[in-house]
Amino acid sequence: MRIAIVGGGIAGLAAAYELELARKAGSLVEYTLFESRDRLGGSMASEIVNGAVLERGPDSFLTEKPAAAELCRELGLGAELTPSNDADRKTYILVGKRLVPLPDGLMFLVPTKLIPTALTRLFSIPTKIRMGLELLHPPRPSGQDESVAALVERHFGAEAVDRLADPLLSGIYGGDSTQLSARTVLPRLVEMETEYGSLTRGMLAAHSKMRARAKASGKAPAAPRPIFTSLRGGMQQFVDALTERLDPASVRLSTPVSGLDKTRDGWSVTAGGTAERYDALIVASPAWAAGVLLERVDPALAEELSGIPYSSSITINLVYDESQLGRLPDGFGFLVPAVEGRSMLACTFVHRKFLGRTPPGKAVLRAFLGGMNNEALLTEPDAVLVATVRKELNSILGEKVIPAAAEPEYAQVSRWRRAMAQYAVGHQDRKDRIFARVAELPGLRLVGNAYDGIGIPDCIRLGRQAAKDLTASSSPVSASAS
Ligand SMILES: Cc1cc2nc3c(=O)[nH]c(=O)nc-3n(C[C@H](O)[C@H](O)[C@H](O)COP(=O)(O)OP(=O)(O)OC[C@H]3O[C@@H](n4cnc5c(N)ncnc54)[C@H](O)[C@@H]3O)c2cc1C
């Protein structure tokens, strides 16, 4: 069986790795991975500059979702996995000129602890009263999908959208809470509203059920896991280890696929002016690119794929000698609500979040810009972007902490155009329509961050699963069984 993979981001790489495993195990599988850029990894990319690991794209993955760490272990990178430094985890939200820590007890945007919520400076008194009264919210049948902003505002008011939902989600999706789907992005909260009415009561009930289950099982409570996991050498280490496992002859860099056609018994893939025949196809490009490629095959499918919105973003790493700076606030960094009208959406204190990836005496500040409402920034020259970030850091953290005269030793700017899929209101229905059409096209699989999870572990899970599905029919075992 010949399989083409379009796109060598983490989803396409995971699919290729799985096919390589099948090939080595004796399956009659050949594959070709087409990647339009001159490198693999898609938005996963990092470099080490004077001993500091600088992430251009993702800096880590959620520990709770096992697919990424499992794959790292399979690749022999188990000893390289590094936890986030959760002992120092503290995140601030910018409110006016002040950085206010997120109150203790927040779970998925839901306040669950009375005293920290009552005392925080993040919310005004009317919002705090509303948060208290939220306990009386009546159950509501889950009907039509709605935006995250609509759900959060109904329960906690507009200020909670501006100061909590919006900055937290723009830090993850580069997205806008008035566009993102509550049903896809916060499914647990939608279920809790149906069952309990109050999200706070729902969250507390879920928590006590979990504790009761742990007690009944008689097992000692497991040590808390770090929220994020990364690699000592950066995410590039992951990409490099995957690349090493692939058959070099099966990987074609700088080779964009320009056309896909369905043939009587398979697929025709056009790249570099040549069309080749394959039995099956894993499309691991962004959905907007998949939409263009599948236009001739199924125009309705192509239209659905092109309808998935994407946001663009910019990351800027600034490496400073600590002697140039004052003392940064404790914690991992801060988020900037859109209502604050800044260019920055977030800033991570990289040397605090993952220990051992920055040389002693250096500080790395990583700013995140762009998002759905600020695409125009992508066309600004690097020097302008770096100057904007330095100015905003100076004004947010203060002249004593980031003096205007403090020159970063190194500045790295990375632009990610239309890289992050947005699960907009109605995403679930769109996804169902997409996969209903894909089911009519034998041998086609769609994977990547547009469908069932934006993060690295989900992309890996989907990529590997697609490859397993396709090879199941060509494995020696099933071949002899059939
Ligand atoms: C700045 C940033 C920070 C992030 N932070 C995190 C984080 O900390 N943790 C986390 O879990 N996730 C994070 N994410 C999300 C996560 O990195 C992505 O969702 C994931 O890497 C997407 O992988 P992918 O393979 O679906 O797509 P991509 O990485 O976009 O790869 C798609 C590939 O397809 C190629 N391609 C497109 N068209 C064609 C064609 N016609 N022919 C051949 N090749 C083609 C592209 O060149 C690209 O290499 C972040 C994303 C960004 C942009």
The ligand as an SDF file (V2000), in Angstrom:
LIG
                    3D

 53 58  0  0  0  0  0  0  0  0999 V2000
    3.0290   30.3040   18.4120 C   0  0  0  0  0  0  0  0  0  0  0  0
    2.3710   29.0070   18.7620 C   0  0  0  0  0  0  0  0  0  0  0  0
    2.4420   28.5310   20.0640 C   0  0  0  0  0  0  0  0  0  0  0  0
    1.8220   27.3290   20.3950 C   0  0  0  0  0  0  0  0  0  0  0  0
    1.9560   26.8430   21.6650 N   0  0  0  0  0  0  0  0  0  0  0  0
    1.5250   25.5870   21.9430 C   0  0  0  0  0  0  0  0  0  0  0  0
    1.8990   24.9510   23.1660 C   0  0  0  0  0  0  0  0  0  0  0  0
    2.6360   25.5090   23.9750 O   0  0  0  0  0  0  0  0  0  0  0  0
    1.4590   23.6750   23.3810 N   0  0  0  0  0  0  0  0  0  0  0  0
    0.6960   23.0000   22.4580 C   0  0  0  0  0  0  0  0  0  0  0  0
    0.3290   21.8400   22.7020 O   0  0  0  0  0  0  0  0  0  0  0  0
    0.3550   23.5620   21.2910 N   0  0  0  0  0  0  0  0  0  0  0  0
    0.7630   24.8300   21.0020 C   0  0  0  0  0  0  0  0  0  0  0  0
    0.4850   25.3940   19.7930 N   0  0  0  0  0  0  0  0  0  0  0  0
   -0.3530   24.6490   18.8610 C   0  0  0  0  0  0  0  0  0  0  0  0
    0.4100   23.5190   18.1820 C   0  0  0  0  0  0  0  0  0  0  0  0
    1.7640   23.8540   18.0580 O   0  0  0  0  0  0  0  0  0  0  0  0
   -0.1590   23.2820   16.8020 C   0  0  0  0  0  0  0  0  0  0  0  0
   -1.5510   23.1210   16.8830 O   0  0  0  0  0  0  0  0  0  0  0  0
    0.4510   22.0390   16.1690 C   0  0  0  0  0  0  0  0  0  0  0  0
    1.8610   22.0940   16.1780 O   0  0  0  0  0  0  0  0  0  0  0  0
   -0.0960   21.9300   14.7560 C   0  0  0  0  0  0  0  0  0  0  0  0
    0.4650   20.8410   14.1030 O   0  0  0  0  0  0  0  0  0  0  0  0
   -0.0630   20.4130   12.6840 P   0  0  0  0  0  0  0  0  0  0  0  0
    0.7920   19.2890   12.2170 O   0  0  0  0  0  0  0  0  0  0  0  0
   -1.5430   20.2050   12.7050 O   0  0  0  0  0  0  0  0  0  0  0  0
    0.0980   21.7020   11.7450 O   0  0  0  0  0  0  0  0  0  0  0  0
    1.3820   22.5690   11.3250 P   0  0  0  0  0  0  0  0  0  0  0  0
    2.4070   22.6010   12.3720 O   0  0  0  0  0  0  0  0  0  0  0  0
    0.8100   23.8660   10.8440 O   0  0  0  0  0  0  0  0  0  0  0  0
    1.9420   21.7650   10.0910 O   0  0  0  0  0  0  0  0  0  0  0  0
    1.3070   21.7290    8.8350 C   0  0  0  0  0  0  0  0  0  0  0  0
    2.3960   21.5630    7.7820 C   0  0  0  0  0  0  0  0  0  0  0  0
    1.7790   21.4140    6.5000 O   0  0  0  0  0  0  0  0  0  0  0  0
    2.6390   22.0320    5.5520 C   0  0  0  0  0  0  0  0  0  0  0  0
    1.8640   22.2740    4.3370 N   0  0  0  0  0  0  0  0  0  0  0  0
    0.8410   23.1440    4.1480 C   0  0  0  0  0  0  0  0  0  0  0  0
    0.3840   23.0550    2.8770 N   0  0  0  0  0  0  0  0  0  0  0  0
    1.1210   22.1130    2.2450 C   0  0  0  0  0  0  0  0  0  0  0  0
    1.1210   21.5770    0.9100 C   0  0  0  0  0  0  0  0  0  0  0  0
    0.2750   21.9970   -0.0250 N   0  0  0  0  0  0  0  0  0  0  0  0
    2.0280   20.6160    0.6120 N   0  0  0  0  0  0  0  0  0  0  0  0
    2.9130   20.1730    1.5450 C   0  0  0  0  0  0  0  0  0  0  0  0
    2.9610   20.6520    2.8170 N   0  0  0  0  0  0  0  0  0  0  0  0
    2.0570   21.6070    3.1580 C   0  0  0  0  0  0  0  0  0  0  0  0
    3.1000   23.2870    6.2750 C   0  0  0  0  0  0  0  0  0  0  0  0
    4.2650   23.8240    5.6870 O   0  0  0  0  0  0  0  0  0  0  0  0
    3.3320   22.7710    7.6900 C   0  0  0  0  0  0  0  0  0  0  0  0
    4.6530   22.3510    7.9060 O   0  0  0  0  0  0  0  0  0  0  0  0
    1.0980   26.5910   19.4110 C   0  0  0  0  0  0  0  0  0  0  0  0
    1.0230   27.0710   18.0980 C   0  0  0  0  0  0  0  0  0  0  0  0
    1.6660   28.2630   17.7620 C   0  0  0  0  0  0  0  0  0  0  0  0
    1.6060   28.7500   16.3430 C   0  0  0  0  0  0  0  0  0  0  0  0
  1  2  1  0
  2  3  1  0
  2 52  2  0
  3  4  2  0
  4  5  1  0
  4 50  1  0
  5  6  2  0
  6  7  1  0
  6 13  1  0
  7  8  2  0
  7  9  1  0
  9 10  1  0
 10 11  2  0
 10 12  1  0
 12 13  2  0
 13 14  1  0
 14 15  1  0
 14 50  1  0
 15 16  1  0
 16 17  1  0
 16 18  1  0
 18 19  1  0
 18 20  1  0
 20 21  1  0
 20 22  1  0
 22 23  1  0
 23 24  1  0
 24 25  2  0
 24 26  1  0
 24 27  1  0
 27 28  1  0
 28 29  2  0
 28 30  1  0
 28 31  1  0
 31 32  1  0
 32 33  1  0
 33 34  1  0
 33 48  1  0
 34 35  1  0
 35 36  1  0
 35 46  1  0
 36 37  1  0
 36 45  1  0
 37 38  2  0
 38 39  1  0
 39 40  1  0
 39 45  2  0
 40 41  1  0
 40 42  2  0
 42 43  1  0
 43 44  2  0
 44 45  1  0
 46 47  1  0
 46 48  1  0
 48 49  1  0
 50 51  2  0
 51 52  1  0
 52 53  1  0
M  END
$$$$
